[in-house]
């Protein structure tokens, strides 16, 4: 799906092959029927979370660096 979107951009000046369009259309039909799930790309995660011990170690290391 992302490949087709990239190729369709006017600036790319690329022709999207019919086989690729058929493949994406078939996949999107399955998504509509609930048989498949399309995932978004990008930076949507919540990031790394420290547990209490890791967070305390990180704070102590930051304090030690600040004293130096």
C-alpha positions as CSV (number, residue, x, y, z in Angstrom):
1,X,0.0,0.0,0.0
2,X,2.8,2.4,0.9
3,X,4.7,1.5,-2.2
4,X,1.7,2.3,-4.4
5,X,1.2,5.6,-2.6
6,X,4.9,6.5,-3.2
7,X,4.8,5.5,-6.9
8,X,1.5,7.5,-7.5
9,X,3.1,10.8,-6.4
10,X,3.4,13.1,-9.4
11,X,7.0,13.9,-8.5
12,X,8.1,10.3,-8.7
13,X,7.1,10.1,-12.4
14,X,6.7,6.3,-12.0
15,X,4.0,4.1,-13.5
16,X,2.4,1.7,-11.0
17,X,2.3,-1.8,-12.5
18,X,-1.1,-3.3,-12.9
19,X,-0.1,-6.4,-11.0
20,X,0.8,-4.3,-7.9
21,X,-2.5,-2.4,-8.1
22,X,-4.4,-5.7,-8.3
23,X,-2.4,-7.0,-5.3
24,X,-3.2,-3.9,-3.2
25,X,-6.9,-3.8,-4.3
26,X,-7.2,-7.5,-3.2
27,X,-5.6,-6.7,0.2
28,X,-7.8,-3.7,0.8
29,X,-10.9,-5.7,0.0
30,X,-9.8,-8.2,2.7
31,X,-9.3,-5.3,5.1
32,X,-12.8,-4.0,4.3
33,X,-14.2,-7.5,5.0
34,X,-12.3,-7.7,8.3
35,X,-10.1,-10.6,7.1
36,X,-6.9,-8.6,7.2
37,X,-5.6,-5.6,9.2
38,X,-3.7,-2.7,7.7
39,X,-1.0,-1.2,9.9
40,X,0.0,2.4,9.8
41,X,3.7,3.2,9.6
42,X,5.6,5.9,11.3
43,X,6.5,6.9,14.8
44,X,3.4,6.3,16.7
45,X,4.9,4.4,19.7
46,X,4.9,5.5,23.2
47,X,8.7,5.0,23.6
48,X,10.8,3.2,26.1
49,X,9.6,3.2,29.7
50,X,12.0,2.8,32.6
51,X,10.9,0.7,35.6
52,X,11.7,2.2,39.0
53,X,15.1,0.6,39.4
54,X,16.2,1.6,35.9
55,X,14.9,5.1,36.4
56,X,16.9,5.5,39.7
57,X,20.1,4.2,38.0
58,X,19.6,6.7,35.2
59,X,19.1,9.5,37.6
60,X,22.1,8.6,39.6
61,X,24.2,8.4,36.5
62,X,23.0,11.8,35.4
63,X,23.8,13.3,38.8
64,X,27.3,11.8,38.7
65,X,27.9,13.3,35.2
66,X,26.7,16.6,36.4
67,X,29.2,16.7,39.3
68,X,32.0,15.9,36.9
